[in-house]
Amino acid sequence: MTATYVVGVDGSDASHRALAFAKRQASLVGDDCSLLLVCVVEWSPYKFQTHEENARRTKQKQEEIKIATERVIEPLLQELKAEGIKAEGKVVHGKAAAVLNNAAVEANAEQIFVARSADHGLSARVFGSVTAQLVMSANVPVTVVS
């Protein structure tokens, strides 16, 4: 039976710590464990946009996914491959907590690893941080790495 761990990555030092911890846990499981790296490009449906902005949005999303894939996912996958760790990666537009949970459900993952959120502003106090939302709503266990 293969175990899959989902790891939220964004190129930050905190996400690198979450990945390092997930790699350690995967090494304890052995060759039957793989990592699914998920980079979320946040998008808010509550932002008001003009008709021109809406018309350009599809192209912008494709460009944002391409940039995140090149800058975040591909270098991490190369690093993991060099270390002999099985891994896949993807970039998804959306709300981070929902995207990470959906990725875990689709991959039949055992666990999600994320870094602690750095949100401290008013929106974090009103709506909760991404990490808190994920912990409260996830269908699988979530490990939060500081």
Residue pairs with C-beta under 8 A, 6 or more apart in sequence:
1 32
2 32
2 33
2 34
3 26
3 29
3 32
3 33
3 34
3 110
4 33
4 34
4 35
4 36
4 107
4 108
4 109
4 110
5 22
5 25
5 26
5 33
5 34
5 35
5 36
5 109
5 110
5 111
5 112
5 113
6 35
6 36
6 38
6 100
6 103
6 104
6 107
6 109
6 111
6 112
6 113
6 140
7 15
7 18
7 19
7 22
7 35
7 36
7 37
7 38
7 112
7 113
7 114
8 15
8 18
8 38
8 39
8 40
8 96
8 100
8 112
8 113
8 114
8 115
9 15
9 16
9 18
9 19
9 37
9 38
9 39
9 72
9 73
9 76
9 89
10 39
10 40
10 72
11 39
11 71
11 72
12 115
14 115
14 116
14 118
14 145
14 146
15 114
15 115
17 115
17 145
17 146
18 113
18 114
18 115
18 143
18 145
19 35
19 37
19 76
19 113
21 113
21 143
21 145
22 35
22 113
22 143
23 35
23 80
23 83
23 85
25 33
25 111
25 113
25 143
26 33
26 34
26 35
26 85
27 33
27 85
31 86
33 86
34 85
34 86
34 87
34 88
35 80
35 85
35 86
35 87
35 88
36 87
36 88
36 89
36 90
36 103
36 107
36 109
37 73
37 76
37 77
37 87
37 88
37 89
37 90
38 89
38 90
38 91
38 92
38 99
38 100
38 103
39 68
39 69
39 72
39 73
39 89
39 90
39 91
39 92
40 91
40 92
40 93
40 94
40 95
40 96
40 99
40 100
41 61
41 64
41 65
41 68
41 91
41 92
41 93
41 94
42 94
42 95
42 96
43 61
43 93
43 94
43 95
49 57
61 93
64 91
64 93
65 91
65 93
68 91
69 89
69 91
72 91
73 89
73 90
73 91
74 89
76 87
76 89
77 87
77 88
77 89
80 86
80 87
81 87
90 103
92 99
92 103
96 130
96 134
97 130
97 133
97 134
97 137
97 138
98 137
100 112
100 114
100 134
100 138
101 112
101 134
101 137
101 138
101 139
101 140
103 109
104 111
104 112
104 138
104 139
104 140
105 139
105 140
109 140
110 140
110 141
111 140
111 141
111 142
111 143
112 134
112 138
112 140
112 141
112 142
112 143
113 142
113 143
113 145
114 130
114 131
114 134
114 142
114 143
114 144
114 145
115 131
115 144
115 145
115 146
116 131
116 144
116 145
116 146
117 124
117 129
117 130
117 131
117 132
119 129
119 130
127 133
128 136
131 144
134 142
135 142
135 144
